[in-house]
Amino acid sequence: MQLLRLFSELLPLLAVGYVIGRFKPGISSQIVPPLINFGVPVSLMGLLLKNGLDWLLFQALAMSLLAIGLLIAAIRTFPDLRRHFGGRCLLLGSVFGNSGYFGIPVSLALLPSQSLSFSIGYDLGATLLVWSLGPTLLSNSSFEFSGKFSWEKLLSALMSSPASKGLVGTVFIQLTPWSNQITSVLWIPSRIVIVLALIIVGIRLGSLVHSQKPANRNLRHLIQPSLLIKLIGLPALMLFLSKVLHLSSLMCNALVLQAATPTAISILLLAEASGKEEELAASLVAWSTLISLFTVPIWFLALQ
């Protein structure tokens, strides 16, 4: 029953975007800027206000940082892994999932309502990290994880992150006497942002099919290791960490499903903003989304 609900919520939006992408593949570029600057902060504020801020949310946030950090360290440490990630979008796309725009609907459809705060915590940690690390990695051609890092640039990127704005906005609103009224108002636009993001993913799927070229076969070959790590490796690592740390089944299930989400649309937005590796990012987002329609239900059944 839960899987039917999941497909009934995701597939129509992806299908609408797919049709649009087949005929107007460039329309997503008109939606991307406001989605980054306004949509993501508003969506996070609406979700956080609806579920509240507690220490369990921050525990989920810490788990997302731990799992993603360990996976990045492993990729950068072992040569056999590192040689598969020549493109920086491949590295980012292997560890950062669409936990907000894909994972939150998955959580709402498959898990009890109490698990939503865990899903939001994971998404918040991943979003803070990707919008801090991603712009620096994609804009600086000499940047390497093993090289010298500017903490000033990291702090600046962190403060300008849509996730940071959403968190700060949530705290500010909770301090006002109108927090309940604002929460009710923000819930609707936060869901609209999720709808728009899923439609954009569908548009990318449609534009990918529309522009089928021989080069795309090379792209599919390049993204295979990233797909394997993102859809299988990261959720398996999260499941292992959850069991080792004796997390509750509810938190474990929420975190594993968030880790199993397809490559984050943030990677595509960052690639478009920087003008680098756009085709690679689009291909990775599109194919991981298609494959996740099968792998996410498998992970859900395995967790049962």
Wavefront OBJ file of the C-alpha trace (Angstrom):
o trace
v 0.000 0.000 0.000
v 2.790 2.420 0.898
v 4.598 1.706 -2.365
v 1.445 2.439 -4.356
v 1.114 5.753 -2.539
v 4.760 6.545 -3.291
v 4.375 5.927 -7.026
v 1.074 7.821 -7.166
v 2.825 10.916 -5.769
v 6.119 10.776 -7.675
v 5.298 9.380 -11.108
v 2.702 11.986 -12.217
v 5.055 14.896 -11.431
v 7.997 13.235 -13.140
v 5.782 12.435 -16.118
v 4.587 16.049 -16.442
v 8.184 17.270 -16.355
v 9.231 14.600 -18.845
v 6.640 15.752 -21.385
v 7.675 19.390 -20.923
v 11.341 18.440 -21.297
v 10.726 16.670 -24.582
v 9.350 19.854 -26.175
v 10.936 22.695 -24.149
v 14.146 21.323 -22.598
v 15.531 24.789 -21.727
v 12.600 25.922 -19.616
v 14.142 24.630 -16.386
v 16.820 27.358 -16.556
v 14.068 29.919 -15.946
v 12.958 28.124 -12.782
v 16.411 27.377 -11.335
v 17.467 30.854 -10.000
v 14.329 31.571 -7.914
v 14.303 27.952 -6.766
v 17.818 28.353 -5.323
v 17.382 31.831 -3.843
v 13.866 31.586 -2.468
v 12.362 28.126 -2.931
v 14.873 26.043 -0.948
v 14.903 28.322 2.160
v 11.095 28.579 2.186
v 10.685 24.827 1.755
v 13.061 24.061 4.618
v 11.402 26.622 6.883
v 7.962 25.159 6.198
v 9.103 21.586 6.885
v 11.118 22.487 9.989
v 8.334 24.616 11.482
v 5.798 21.866 10.850
v 7.852 19.268 12.742
v 9.792 21.417 15.197
v 13.447 21.498 16.169
v 14.677 18.883 18.661
v 17.878 17.036 19.435
v 16.823 13.970 17.418
v 16.709 16.126 14.291
v 20.278 17.237 14.955
v 21.292 13.627 15.608
v 20.004 12.759 12.138
v 21.889 15.783 10.793
v 25.101 14.499 12.387
v 24.531 11.028 10.911
v 24.241 12.469 7.414
v 27.492 14.393 7.846
v 29.202 11.260 9.224
v 28.123 8.939 6.407
v 28.807 11.442 3.617
v 32.144 12.442 5.153
v 33.289 8.826 5.484
v 32.332 8.056 1.901
v 34.127 11.125 0.537
v 37.221 10.205 2.574
v 37.115 6.640 1.241
v 36.806 7.798 -2.376
v 39.683 10.235 -1.997
v 41.894 7.787 -0.064
v 41.738 4.605 -2.129
v 43.187 4.875 -5.664
v 40.910 2.135 -7.027
v 37.908 4.254 -6.082
v 39.397 7.652 -6.899
v 40.232 6.804 -10.521
v 36.509 6.400 -11.296
v 35.733 10.009 -10.320
v 37.601 12.259 -12.722
v 34.676 14.688 -12.968
v 33.854 16.631 -9.830
v 30.138 16.258 -10.449
v 30.721 12.501 -10.281
v 32.130 12.821 -6.775
v 29.409 15.183 -5.575
v 26.700 13.141 -7.269
v 27.915 9.959 -5.578
v 27.386 11.240 -2.044
v 24.672 13.918 -2.167
v 21.144 12.688 -2.769
v 17.883 14.401 -3.620
v 16.852 13.996 0.011
v 14.630 17.078 0.097
v 12.681 16.990 -3.152
v 12.661 13.220 -3.596
v 13.413 11.901 -0.105
v 10.797 13.919 1.794
v 7.927 12.650 -0.435
v 9.358 9.135 -0.002
v 9.343 9.578 3.774
v 5.796 10.959 3.765
v 4.566 8.053 1.637
v 6.405 5.105 3.203
v 7.111 5.917 6.856
v 5.155 7.066 9.937
v 4.836 10.829 10.406
v 7.251 10.719 13.368
v 10.094 9.847 10.992
v 9.755 13.105 9.049
v 12.017 14.997 11.463
v 14.769 12.408 10.881
v 14.423 12.820 7.132
v 14.544 16.597 7.466
v 17.619 16.354 9.700
v 19.440 14.250 7.103
v 18.410 16.640 4.344
v 19.504 19.679 6.339
v 22.968 18.250 7.020
v 23.462 17.172 3.408
v 22.150 20.494 2.078
v 24.439 22.524 4.311
v 27.397 20.446 3.181
v 26.661 20.428 -0.552
v 25.990 24.172 -0.738
v 29.198 24.806 1.224
v 31.460 22.346 -0.568
v 29.846 22.263 -4.012
v 30.334 25.880 -5.176
v 33.962 25.864 -4.026
v 34.709 22.574 -5.735
v 33.064 23.479 -9.049
v 34.271 27.085 -9.278
v 37.937 26.580 -8.340
v 39.839 24.503 -10.863
v 42.774 24.066 -8.483
v 40.717 22.913 -5.518
v 41.394 19.450 -4.171
v 40.309 17.850 -0.917
v 43.900 17.111 -0.078
v 45.018 20.681 -0.732
v 44.920 23.850 1.328
v 41.415 24.914 2.201
v 40.159 28.395 3.021
v 37.949 28.347 6.085
v 36.886 31.912 5.280
v 35.485 30.782 1.927
v 33.768 27.838 3.604
v 32.169 30.097 6.230
v 31.066 32.557 3.555
v 29.524 29.781 1.460
v 27.886 28.279 4.541
v 26.270 31.564 5.547
v 24.941 32.132 2.027
v 23.635 28.563 1.777
v 19.867 28.223 1.214
v 19.805 25.626 4.004
v 21.457 28.052 6.437
v 18.930 30.729 5.506
v 16.126 28.265 6.065
v 17.463 27.227 9.483
v 18.019 30.818 10.613
v 14.573 31.785 9.345
v 13.014 28.890 11.269
v 14.653 29.919 14.543
v 13.610 33.552 14.023
v 9.979 32.640 13.276
v 9.779 30.348 16.323
v 10.735 33.319 18.507
v 7.800 35.377 17.257
v 4.254 35.165 18.708
v 2.899 34.354 15.219
v 4.855 31.143 14.652
v 1.734 28.925 14.389
v 0.112 31.195 11.807
v 3.331 31.484 9.770
v 3.793 27.712 9.906
v 0.354 27.189 8.384
v 1.109 29.721 5.645
v 4.537 28.292 4.764
v 3.455 24.646 4.592
v 1.730 25.108 1.233
v 4.645 26.875 -0.566
v 7.088 24.351 0.888
v 5.131 21.572 -0.830
v 4.942 23.623 -4.041
v 8.754 23.823 -4.084
v 8.935 20.024 -3.816
v 6.503 19.732 -6.733
v 8.544 22.163 -8.868
v 11.787 20.344 -8.105
v 10.343 16.970 -9.109
v 8.998 18.509 -12.311
v 12.483 19.892 -13.057
v 13.921 16.409 -12.612
v 11.273 15.183 -15.057
v 12.225 17.950 -17.492
v 15.816 16.770 -17.331
v 14.708 13.223 -18.037
v 12.766 14.449 -21.059
v 15.577 16.641 -22.362
v 18.050 13.782 -21.993
v 15.905 11.523 -24.179
v 15.246 14.400 -26.600
v 18.966 14.981 -27.163
v 20.101 11.358 -27.463
v 23.549 11.359 -29.074
v 26.416 8.868 -29.261
v 28.218 10.959 -26.621
v 25.477 10.078 -24.158
v 26.641 6.471 -24.243
v 29.999 7.665 -22.991
v 28.237 9.648 -20.256
v 26.352 6.549 -19.150
v 29.625 4.664 -18.929
v 31.207 7.459 -16.860
v 28.365 7.682 -14.353
v 28.036 3.942 -13.632
v 30.398 3.943 -10.602
v 28.630 7.007 -9.183
v 25.244 5.335 -9.602
v 26.453 2.219 -7.814
v 27.862 4.156 -4.880
v 24.926 6.553 -4.586
v 22.095 4.038 -4.827
v 23.742 1.034 -3.164
v 26.956 2.013 -1.357
v 25.775 5.044 0.643
v 22.541 3.479 1.967
v 24.456 0.315 2.861
v 26.984 2.433 4.773
v 24.177 4.290 6.558
v 22.524 0.998 7.517
v 25.833 -0.278 8.913
v 26.436 2.917 10.926
v 22.864 2.899 12.255
v 23.231 -0.666 13.517
v 26.661 -0.028 15.030
v 25.381 3.061 16.869
v 22.168 1.275 17.934
v 19.783 3.830 16.477
v 16.055 3.222 16.684
v 14.433 1.335 13.819
v 12.403 4.409 12.887
v 15.486 6.626 12.609
v 17.469 3.895 10.851
v 14.748 3.384 8.243
v 14.395 7.119 7.616
v 18.153 7.655 7.261
v 18.685 4.662 4.960
v 15.869 5.747 2.641
v 17.261 9.278 2.545
v 20.712 7.896 1.725
v 19.150 5.792 -1.059
v 17.691 8.807 -2.884
v 18.973 9.658 -6.387
v 21.622 12.289 -7.021
v 20.629 15.686 -5.644
v 19.157 18.236 -7.994
v 21.508 20.627 -6.183
v 24.381 19.104 -8.186
v 22.599 20.035 -11.403
v 21.795 23.535 -10.149
v 25.419 24.076 -9.107
v 26.720 22.782 -12.438
v 24.398 25.138 -14.338
v 25.376 28.056 -12.116
v 29.109 27.407 -12.660
v 28.783 26.435 -16.332
v 30.848 23.276 -15.760
v 30.027 19.596 -16.333
v 26.361 20.377 -16.993
v 25.756 17.378 -19.288
v 27.453 15.062 -16.820
v 25.361 16.383 -13.922
v 22.129 16.194 -15.937
v 22.855 12.621 -16.989
v 23.696 11.576 -13.435
v 20.548 13.174 -11.988
v 18.343 11.719 -14.711
v 19.600 8.150 -14.678
v 19.878 7.925 -10.889
v 16.278 9.133 -10.639
v 15.060 6.507 -13.097
v 16.943 3.674 -11.402
v 15.923 4.820 -7.897
v 12.281 4.173 -8.792
v 13.295 0.511 -8.482
v 16.061 0.644 -5.852
v 14.224 2.776 -3.247
v 11.287 0.307 -3.030
v 13.811 -2.550 -2.769
v 15.543 -0.802 0.137
v 12.168 -0.201 1.797
v 11.233 -3.882 1.509
v 14.677 -4.923 2.773
v 14.284 -2.704 5.850
v 11.019 -4.421 6.723
l 1 2 3 4 5 6 7 8 9 10 11 12 13 14 15 16 17 18 19 20 21 22 23 24 25 26 27 28 29 30 31 32 33 34 35 36 37 38 39 40 41 42 43 44 45 46 47 48 49 50 51 52 53 54 55 56 57 58 59 60 61 62 63 64 65 66 67 68 69 70 71 72 73 74 75 76 77 78 79 80 81 82 83 84 85 86 87 88 89 90 91 92 93 94 95 96 97 98 99 100 101 102 103 104 105 106 107 108 109 110 111 112 113 114 115 116 117 118 119 120 121 122 123 124 125 126 127 128 129 130 131 132 133 134 135 136 137 138 139 140 141 142 143 144 145 146 147 148 149 150 151 152 153 154 155 156 157 158 159 160 161 162 163 164 165 166 167 168 169 170 171 172 173 174 175 176 177 178 179 180 181 182 183 184 185 186 187 188 189 190 191 192 193 194 195 196 197 198 199 200 201 202 203 204 205 206 207 208 209 210 211 212 213 214 215 216 217 218 219 220 221 222 223 224 225 226 227 228 229 230 231 232 233 234 235 236 237 238 239 240 241 242 243 244 245 246 247 248 249 250 251 252 253 254 255 256 257 258 259 260 261 262 263 264 265 266 267 268 269 270 271 272 273 274 275 276 277 278 279 280 281 282 283 284 285 286 287 288 289 290 291 292 293 294 295 296 297 298 299 300 301 302 303 304
